[in-house]
Amino acid sequence: MANNEKNTALHEAVCHGNVQVVKILMKQDPDYSYSPNNFGKTPLYMAVEGRYSEMVIELLENCTSVSYEGPKGKTALHAAAMHFYFGGITTYDCARQISGLQLRKLDKAAFQKLLEKKEGLIQKTDYYGWTPIHYAAYHDQYQQIRVLLEIDQTASNIADKDRKMTALHLAAGQGHARTRMEFQDLKNLLKNPLARSLIDEGDANGNTPLHVLAAIHRKEFFKIKVRYDTGGNYGAVNNKNVSVIDVLIYGSCELKEDVRNLSRDNGRGQYSDGIICKRALLP
């Protein structure tokens, strides 16, 4: 039975974090495939989004035909790429703590169980063409990126529908309080041969990840020796005939403004603060 929101008893149990009820329901009817509710969410998606590790494992192990759908074409793995805890604290989590919201930390077991059962979701795109790796990059979840690439390297080749950006473009465009640490993570990510091969991939405006990185983080670019670690083409030009070298030597107010505009563009995509995320500095 479903209520007016198309929530079954299992949806409601997940929504309220009641693991014991979830276990009881799984024993009663493990073969039932639970459809999305009015918000496009299945119980598995809701469990992942709510950061309920034990519940995620319970659903994956005991529901024989568990559905993974989420809103706007997302899957449970999209949600996992955003919300799972890997031992470090993200800026998003800092904001949750500052605002007094409960920070629920998740272990790796649920993430790995999801990959074990639903490995094919790595290349699944949502309505905007974003893969789970896009979301991990946007939310500076670099450890998730590495885990996903270890399983399926080709997923990093996928560009979004609107701006033709790969996950590496998003990783290069992050800016927040942990800049130095995140750049180290980015350098480690670029040790992956396939990720490194995307360093010269242009978006809809012809900007490569190095264009984005140089425009947003020009001062830090050489301090952290990105140039020598990536092997990218610094002579590559965008659609306006501006190369990465031009940006590094002379700066590019126009390109910087173009990139910053991506953080203010709320007419497309799923974020009100745009594709390139410029977070406020947090203590």
BALOBA-1460 file (C-alpha; in Angstrom, 3 decimals):
// residues 283
<rec num="1" residu="m" x="0.000" y="0.000" z="0.000"/>
<rec num="2" residu="a" x="1.132" y="3.532" z="-0.782"/>
<rec num="3" residu="n" x="-0.050" y="6.851" z="0.645"/>
<rec num="4" residu="n" x="-0.790" y="10.074" z="-1.247"/>
<rec num="5" residu="e" x="2.925" y="10.683" z="-1.735"/>
<rec num="6" residu="k" x="3.297" y="7.142" z="-3.107"/>
<rec num="7" residu="n" x="5.314" y="6.189" z="-0.063"/>
<rec num="8" residu="t" x="5.070" y="2.572" z="1.044"/>
<rec num="9" residu="a" x="5.770" y="1.512" z="4.631"/>
<rec num="10" residu="l" x="9.385" y="0.940" z="3.584"/>
<rec num="11" residu="h" x="9.691" y="4.492" z="2.210"/>
<rec num="12" residu="e" x="8.398" y="5.822" z="5.530"/>
<rec num="13" residu="a" x="10.697" y="3.623" z="7.598"/>
<rec num="14" residu="v" x="13.721" y="4.823" z="5.619"/>
<rec num="15" residu="c" x="12.579" y="8.436" z="5.798"/>
<rec num="16" residu="h" x="12.457" y="8.251" z="9.608"/>
<rec num="17" residu="g" x="15.701" y="6.304" z="9.943"/>
<rec num="18" residu="n" x="14.035" y="3.248" z="11.485"/>
<rec num="19" residu="v" x="16.475" y="0.445" z="10.681"/>
<rec num="20" residu="q" x="14.608" y="-2.191" z="12.695"/>
<rec num="21" residu="v" x="11.380" y="-1.665" z="10.750"/>
<rec num="22" residu="v" x="13.343" y="-1.843" z="7.489"/>
<rec num="23" residu="k" x="14.734" y="-5.218" z="8.550"/>
<rec num="24" residu="i" x="11.258" y="-6.528" z="9.412"/>
<rec num="25" residu="l" x="9.805" y="-5.374" z="6.079"/>
<rec num="26" residu="m" x="12.685" y="-6.940" z="4.145"/>
<rec num="27" residu="k" x="11.955" y="-10.315" z="5.755"/>
<rec num="28" residu="q" x="8.251" y="-10.031" z="4.976"/>
<rec num="29" residu="d" x="8.573" y="-9.269" z="1.266"/>
<rec num="30" residu="p" x="12.154" y="-9.323" z="-0.079"/>
<rec num="31" residu="d" x="11.097" y="-9.824" z="-3.718"/>
<rec num="32" residu="y" x="8.970" y="-6.708" z="-4.053"/>
<rec num="33" residu="s" x="10.451" y="-3.973" z="-6.276"/>
<rec num="34" residu="y" x="9.700" y="-0.620" z="-4.662"/>
<rec num="35" residu="s" x="8.834" y="2.130" z="-7.152"/>
<rec num="36" residu="p" x="9.838" y="5.785" z="-6.800"/>
<rec num="37" residu="n" x="7.513" y="8.007" z="-4.777"/>
<rec num="38" residu="n" x="6.089" y="11.351" z="-5.957"/>
<rec num="39" residu="f" x="9.514" y="12.909" z="-5.464"/>
<rec num="40" residu="g" x="11.164" y="10.322" z="-7.703"/>
<rec num="41" residu="k" x="12.912" y="8.556" z="-4.819"/>
<rec num="42" residu="t" x="13.120" y="4.832" z="-4.106"/>
<rec num="43" residu="p" x="13.862" y="3.532" z="-0.583"/>
<rec num="44" residu="l" x="17.472" y="2.756" z="-1.553"/>
<rec num="45" residu="y" x="18.031" y="6.275" z="-2.880"/>
<rec num="46" residu="m" x="16.510" y="7.735" z="0.285"/>
<rec num="47" residu="a" x="18.726" y="5.564" z="2.498"/>
<rec num="48" residu="v" x="21.858" y="6.674" z="0.639"/>
<rec num="49" residu="e" x="20.803" y="10.323" z="0.648"/>
<rec num="50" residu="g" x="20.081" y="10.115" z="4.377"/>
<rec num="51" residu="r" x="23.508" y="8.605" z="5.088"/>
<rec num="52" residu="y" x="22.136" y="5.452" z="6.712"/>
<rec num="53" residu="s" x="24.943" y="2.934" z="6.153"/>
<rec num="54" residu="e" x="23.332" y="-0.006" z="7.952"/>
<rec num="55" residu="m" x="20.075" y="0.572" z="6.127"/>
<rec num="56" residu="v" x="21.796" y="0.733" z="2.714"/>
<rec num="57" residu="i" x="23.530" y="-2.589" z="3.348"/>
<rec num="58" residu="e" x="20.284" y="-4.147" z="4.591"/>
<rec num="59" residu="l" x="18.410" y="-3.133" z="1.435"/>
<rec num="60" residu="l" x="21.162" y="-4.301" z="-0.911"/>
<rec num="61" residu="e" x="21.665" y="-7.654" z="0.796"/>
<rec num="62" residu="n" x="18.053" y="-8.626" z="1.483"/>
<rec num="63" residu="c" x="15.933" y="-7.040" z="-1.255"/>
<rec num="64" residu="t" x="16.305" y="-9.277" z="-4.306"/>
<rec num="65" residu="s" x="15.129" y="-6.667" z="-6.827"/>
<rec num="66" residu="v" x="15.997" y="-3.392" z="-5.129"/>
<rec num="67" residu="s" x="15.377" y="-0.298" z="-7.289"/>
<rec num="68" residu="y" x="17.975" y="2.461" z="-7.361"/>
<rec num="69" residu="e" x="16.160" y="5.399" z="-9.009"/>
<rec num="70" residu="g" x="16.288" y="8.974" z="-7.731"/>
<rec num="71" residu="p" x="14.922" y="12.344" z="-8.892"/>
<rec num="72" residu="k" x="15.843" y="13.885" z="-12.264"/>
<rec num="73" residu="g" x="17.509" y="10.768" z="-13.565"/>
<rec num="74" residu="k" x="19.859" y="10.346" z="-10.618"/>
<rec num="75" residu="t" x="20.630" y="6.955" z="-9.135"/>
<rec num="76" residu="a" x="21.609" y="5.826" z="-5.647"/>
<rec num="77" residu="l" x="25.256" y="5.977" z="-6.762"/>
<rec num="78" residu="h" x="24.877" y="9.654" z="-7.685"/>
<rec num="79" residu="a" x="23.661" y="10.253" z="-4.135"/>
<rec num="80" residu="a" x="26.486" y="8.129" z="-2.711"/>
<rec num="81" residu="a" x="29.102" y="10.154" z="-4.598"/>
<rec num="82" residu="m" x="27.794" y="13.286" z="-2.870"/>
<rec num="83" residu="h" x="27.006" y="12.076" z="0.617"/>
<rec num="84" residu="f" x="29.367" y="9.329" z="1.679"/>
<rec num="85" residu="y" x="32.024" y="9.855" z="4.339"/>
<rec num="86" residu="f" x="35.579" y="8.703" z="3.658"/>
<rec num="87" residu="g" x="37.437" y="9.891" z="6.730"/>
<rec num="88" residu="g" x="37.793" y="13.577" z="5.856"/>
<rec num="89" residu="i" x="35.382" y="16.441" z="6.348"/>
<rec num="90" residu="t" x="34.165" y="18.461" z="3.359"/>
<rec num="91" residu="t" x="33.277" y="22.145" z="3.310"/>
<rec num="92" residu="y" x="29.654" y="21.076" z="2.952"/>
<rec num="93" residu="d" x="29.948" y="19.127" z="6.194"/>
<rec num="94" residu="c" x="31.548" y="22.122" z="7.920"/>
<rec num="95" residu="a" x="28.547" y="24.195" z="6.925"/>
<rec num="96" residu="r" x="26.213" y="21.536" z="8.344"/>
<rec num="97" residu="q" x="28.073" y="21.593" z="11.664"/>
<rec num="98" residu="i" x="28.119" y="25.388" z="11.845"/>
<rec num="99" residu="s" x="24.387" y="25.534" z="11.186"/>
<rec num="100" residu="g" x="23.786" y="23.040" z="13.989"/>
<rec num="101" residu="l" x="22.651" y="20.179" z="11.741"/>
<rec num="102" residu="q" x="23.537" y="16.646" z="12.731"/>
<rec num="103" residu="l" x="26.524" y="15.275" z="10.840"/>
<rec num="104" residu="r" x="26.024" y="11.588" z="10.183"/>
<rec num="105" residu="k" x="29.284" y="9.904" z="9.205"/>
<rec num="106" residu="l" x="29.124" y="6.901" z="6.927"/>
<rec num="107" residu="d" x="31.647" y="4.122" z="6.554"/>
<rec num="108" residu="k" x="33.061" y="2.642" z="3.374"/>
<rec num="109" residu="a" x="31.169" y="-0.625" z="3.709"/>
<rec num="110" residu="a" x="27.867" y="0.715" z="2.346"/>
<rec num="111" residu="f" x="29.577" y="2.488" z="-0.562"/>
<rec num="112" residu="q" x="31.493" y="-0.641" z="-1.475"/>
<rec num="113" residu="k" x="28.373" y="-2.789" z="-1.154"/>
<rec num="114" residu="l" x="26.549" y="-0.435" z="-3.514"/>
<rec num="115" residu="l" x="29.363" y="-0.713" z="-6.046"/>
<rec num="116" residu="e" x="29.409" y="-4.487" z="-5.662"/>
<rec num="117" residu="k" x="25.686" y="-4.798" z="-6.353"/>
<rec num="118" residu="k" x="25.250" y="-1.894" z="-8.781"/>
<rec num="119" residu="e" x="28.615" y="-1.462" z="-10.528"/>
<rec num="120" residu="g" x="26.889" y="-0.605" z="-13.811"/>
<rec num="121" residu="l" x="25.620" y="2.668" z="-12.334"/>
<rec num="122" residu="i" x="29.063" y="4.292" z="-12.610"/>
<rec num="123" residu="q" x="28.364" y="5.388" z="-16.201"/>
<rec num="124" residu="k" x="24.695" y="6.253" z="-15.622"/>
<rec num="125" residu="t" x="23.969" y="9.916" z="-16.321"/>
<rec num="126" residu="d" x="21.174" y="12.037" z="-14.920"/>
<rec num="127" residu="y" x="19.045" y="14.510" z="-16.910"/>
<rec num="128" residu="y" x="22.011" y="16.907" z="-17.087"/>
<rec num="129" residu="g" x="24.520" y="14.327" z="-18.286"/>
<rec num="130" residu="w" x="26.266" y="14.119" z="-14.929"/>
<rec num="131" residu="t" x="27.747" y="10.791" z="-13.829"/>
<rec num="132" residu="p" x="28.448" y="9.911" z="-10.171"/>
<rec num="133" residu="i" x="32.042" y="11.029" z="-10.836"/>
<rec num="134" residu="h" x="30.784" y="14.506" z="-11.806"/>
<rec num="135" residu="y" x="28.992" y="14.768" z="-8.467"/>
<rec num="136" residu="a" x="32.010" y="13.498" z="-6.524"/>
<rec num="137" residu="a" x="34.178" y="16.131" z="-8.226"/>
<rec num="138" residu="y" x="31.663" y="18.923" z="-7.629"/>
<rec num="139" residu="h" x="31.479" y="18.066" z="-3.925"/>
<rec num="140" residu="d" x="35.293" y="17.603" z="-3.629"/>
<rec num="141" residu="q" x="34.964" y="13.919" z="-2.777"/>
<rec num="142" residu="y" x="38.288" y="12.883" z="-4.295"/>
<rec num="143" residu="q" x="38.532" y="9.523" z="-2.574"/>
<rec num="144" residu="q" x="35.219" y="8.508" z="-4.107"/>
<rec num="145" residu="i" x="36.567" y="9.533" z="-7.519"/>
<rec num="146" residu="r" x="39.597" y="7.304" z="-7.094"/>
<rec num="147" residu="v" x="37.457" y="4.348" z="-6.020"/>
<rec num="148" residu="l" x="35.106" y="4.801" z="-8.983"/>
<rec num="149" residu="l" x="37.984" y="5.133" z="-11.466"/>
<rec num="150" residu="e" x="39.595" y="1.965" z="-10.153"/>
<rec num="151" residu="i" x="36.449" y="0.111" z="-11.220"/>
<rec num="152" residu="d" x="35.645" y="1.932" z="-14.468"/>
<rec num="153" residu="q" x="38.185" y="4.388" z="-15.854"/>
<rec num="154" residu="t" x="36.189" y="5.138" z="-18.998"/>
<rec num="155" residu="a" x="33.458" y="6.854" z="-16.953"/>
<rec num="156" residu="s" x="35.686" y="9.912" z="-16.540"/>
<rec num="157" residu="n" x="35.467" y="10.525" z="-20.315"/>
<rec num="158" residu="i" x="31.788" y="11.438" z="-20.128"/>
<rec num="159" residu="a" x="30.987" y="15.138" z="-20.546"/>
<rec num="160" residu="d" x="27.782" y="16.793" z="-19.366"/>
<rec num="161" residu="k" x="25.037" y="17.780" z="-21.816"/>
<rec num="162" residu="d" x="25.070" y="21.518" z="-21.344"/>
<rec num="163" residu="r" x="28.692" y="22.679" z="-21.170"/>
<rec num="164" residu="k" x="30.508" y="19.529" z="-22.304"/>
<rec num="165" residu="m" x="32.474" y="19.481" z="-19.066"/>
<rec num="166" residu="t" x="34.108" y="16.328" z="-17.745"/>
<rec num="167" residu="a" x="34.479" y="15.659" z="-14.031"/>
<rec num="168" residu="l" x="38.053" y="16.943" z="-14.305"/>
<rec num="169" residu="h" x="36.738" y="20.387" z="-15.301"/>
<rec num="170" residu="l" x="34.651" y="20.415" z="-12.126"/>
<rec num="171" residu="a" x="37.545" y="19.248" z="-9.960"/>
<rec num="172" residu="a" x="39.736" y="22.021" z="-11.373"/>
<rec num="173" residu="g" x="37.129" y="24.674" z="-10.648"/>
<rec num="174" residu="q" x="36.657" y="24.125" z="-6.930"/>
<rec num="175" residu="g" x="37.654" y="26.945" z="-4.593"/>
<rec num="176" residu="h" x="37.321" y="26.945" z="-0.827"/>
<rec num="177" residu="a" x="39.139" y="26.979" z="2.483"/>
<rec num="178" residu="r" x="40.989" y="23.723" z="1.897"/>
<rec num="179" residu="t" x="42.516" y="24.791" z="-1.432"/>
<rec num="180" residu="r" x="46.023" y="23.468" z="-0.782"/>
<rec num="181" residu="m" x="44.760" y="20.085" z="0.420"/>
<rec num="182" residu="e" x="42.328" y="19.764" z="-2.502"/>
<rec num="183" residu="f" x="45.069" y="20.602" z="-5.016"/>
<rec num="184" residu="q" x="47.127" y="17.777" z="-3.585"/>
<rec num="185" residu="d" x="44.108" y="15.524" z="-4.086"/>
<rec num="186" residu="l" x="43.778" y="16.814" z="-7.654"/>
<rec num="187" residu="k" x="47.434" y="16.052" z="-8.331"/>
<rec num="188" residu="n" x="46.968" y="12.533" z="-6.981"/>
<rec num="189" residu="l" x="43.902" y="12.120" z="-9.171"/>
<rec num="190" residu="l" x="45.945" y="13.105" z="-12.222"/>
<rec num="191" residu="k" x="48.269" y="10.177" z="-11.608"/>
<rec num="192" residu="n" x="45.500" y="8.058" z="-13.092"/>
<rec num="193" residu="p" x="46.441" y="7.706" z="-16.799"/>
<rec num="194" residu="l" x="42.905" y="8.134" z="-18.096"/>
<rec num="195" residu="a" x="42.155" y="11.149" z="-15.899"/>
<rec num="196" residu="r" x="45.434" y="12.690" z="-17.042"/>
<rec num="197" residu="s" x="44.441" y="12.143" z="-20.669"/>
<rec num="198" residu="l" x="41.442" y="14.435" z="-20.116"/>
<rec num="199" residu="i" x="43.641" y="17.392" z="-19.186"/>
<rec num="200" residu="d" x="43.454" y="18.688" z="-22.783"/>
<rec num="201" residu="e" x="39.711" y="18.044" z="-23.232"/>
<rec num="202" residu="g" x="37.846" y="21.266" z="-24.068"/>
<rec num="203" residu="d" x="34.362" y="22.174" z="-22.877"/>
<rec num="204" residu="a" x="31.698" y="23.941" z="-24.974"/>
<rec num="205" residu="n" x="33.820" y="27.123" z="-24.889"/>
<rec num="206" residu="g" x="37.038" y="25.275" z="-25.667"/>
<rec num="207" residu="n" x="38.401" y="25.694" z="-22.138"/>
<rec num="208" residu="t" x="40.423" y="22.742" z="-20.880"/>
<rec num="209" residu="p" x="40.613" y="21.869" z="-17.160"/>
<rec num="210" residu="l" x="43.959" y="23.712" z="-17.114"/>
<rec num="211" residu="h" x="42.253" y="26.876" z="-18.433"/>
<rec num="212" residu="v" x="39.776" y="26.661" z="-15.559"/>
<rec num="213" residu="l" x="42.507" y="25.915" z="-13.014"/>
<rec num="214" residu="a" x="44.717" y="28.778" z="-14.212"/>
<rec num="215" residu="a" x="41.858" y="31.286" z="-14.282"/>
<rec num="216" residu="i" x="40.614" y="30.507" z="-10.784"/>
<rec num="217" residu="h" x="43.866" y="29.572" z="-9.013"/>
<rec num="218" residu="r" x="46.579" y="31.430" z="-10.953"/>
<rec num="219" residu="k" x="48.727" y="32.225" z="-7.889"/>
<rec num="220" residu="e" x="48.727" y="28.659" z="-6.633"/>
<rec num="221" residu="f" x="49.273" y="27.092" z="-10.041"/>
<rec num="222" residu="f" x="53.088" y="27.044" z="-9.950"/>
<rec num="223" residu="k" x="53.455" y="26.904" z="-6.162"/>
<rec num="224" residu="i" x="52.100" y="23.399" z="-6.140"/>
<rec num="225" residu="k" x="53.926" y="22.433" z="-9.350"/>
<rec num="226" residu="v" x="50.782" y="21.447" z="-11.215"/>
<rec num="227" residu="r" x="52.554" y="22.180" z="-14.470"/>
<rec num="228" residu="y" x="55.090" y="19.414" z="-14.047"/>
<rec num="229" residu="d" x="52.659" y="16.819" z="-12.760"/>
<rec num="230" residu="t" x="49.992" y="16.896" z="-15.457"/>
<rec num="231" residu="g" x="51.850" y="16.844" z="-18.744"/>
<rec num="232" residu="g" x="49.050" y="18.935" z="-20.234"/>
<rec num="233" residu="n" x="49.233" y="21.114" z="-23.347"/>
<rec num="234" residu="y" x="49.781" y="24.658" z="-22.092"/>
<rec num="235" residu="g" x="49.631" y="26.006" z="-25.613"/>
<rec num="236" residu="a" x="46.060" y="24.741" z="-26.092"/>
<rec num="237" residu="v" x="43.721" y="27.600" z="-26.988"/>
<rec num="238" residu="n" x="40.027" y="27.999" z="-26.274"/>
<rec num="239" residu="n" x="37.381" y="29.307" z="-28.669"/>
<rec num="240" residu="k" x="38.646" y="32.864" z="-28.065"/>
<rec num="241" residu="n" x="42.231" y="31.905" z="-28.976"/>
<rec num="242" residu="v" x="43.449" y="32.231" z="-25.364"/>
<rec num="243" residu="s" x="45.979" y="29.624" z="-24.255"/>
<rec num="244" residu="v" x="46.728" y="28.363" z="-20.752"/>
<rec num="245" residu="i" x="50.147" y="30.065" z="-20.989"/>
<rec num="246" residu="d" x="48.431" y="33.373" z="-21.850"/>
<rec num="247" residu="v" x="46.320" y="33.092" z="-18.722"/>
<rec num="248" residu="l" x="49.298" y="32.235" z="-16.511"/>
<rec num="249" residu="i" x="51.598" y="34.986" z="-17.815"/>
<rec num="250" residu="y" x="49.215" y="37.826" z="-18.541"/>
<rec num="251" residu="g" x="46.099" y="36.791" z="-16.695"/>
<rec num="252" residu="s" x="42.738" y="36.843" z="-18.387"/>
<rec num="253" residu="c" x="40.018" y="38.962" z="-16.832"/>
<rec num="254" residu="e" x="37.660" y="37.862" z="-19.588"/>
<rec num="255" residu="l" x="38.225" y="34.140" z="-19.029"/>
<rec num="256" residu="k" x="38.153" y="34.573" z="-15.266"/>
<rec num="257" residu="e" x="34.824" y="36.332" z="-15.590"/>
<rec num="258" residu="d" x="33.545" y="33.583" z="-17.904"/>
<rec num="259" residu="v" x="34.499" y="30.967" z="-15.322"/>
<rec num="260" residu="r" x="33.054" y="32.980" z="-12.458"/>
<rec num="261" residu="n" x="29.832" y="33.344" z="-14.423"/>
<rec num="262" residu="l" x="29.491" y="29.575" z="-14.241"/>
<rec num="263" residu="s" x="29.179" y="29.944" z="-10.466"/>
<rec num="264" residu="r" x="26.343" y="32.440" z="-10.886"/>
<rec num="265" residu="d" x="24.476" y="30.777" z="-13.743"/>
<rec num="266" residu="n" x="21.191" y="29.522" z="-12.355"/>
<rec num="267" residu="g" x="19.376" y="29.209" z="-15.660"/>
<rec num="268" residu="r" x="20.709" y="25.756" z="-16.462"/>
<rec num="269" residu="g" x="21.581" y="22.635" z="-14.588"/>
<rec num="270" residu="q" x="20.630" y="21.627" z="-11.111"/>
<rec num="271" residu="y" x="22.500" y="24.090" z="-8.928"/>
<rec num="272" residu="s" x="21.559" y="27.646" z="-8.098"/>
<rec num="273" residu="d" x="25.252" y="28.445" z="-7.652"/>
<rec num="274" residu="g" x="26.193" y="27.025" z="-11.037"/>
<rec num="275" residu="i" x="28.543" y="24.340" z="-12.221"/>
<rec num="276" residu="i" x="31.802" y="25.819" z="-10.927"/>
<rec num="277" residu="c" x="31.414" y="25.961" z="-7.170"/>
<rec num="278" residu="k" x="33.011" y="28.956" z="-5.418"/>
<rec num="279" residu="r" x="32.358" y="28.272" z="-1.758"/>
<rec num="280" residu="a" x="32.716" y="30.860" z="0.967"/>
<rec num="281" residu="l" x="35.755" y="30.416" z="3.179"/>
<rec num="282" residu="l" x="34.973" y="28.592" z="6.387"/>
<rec num="283" residu="p" x="37.031" y="28.507" z="9.603"/>
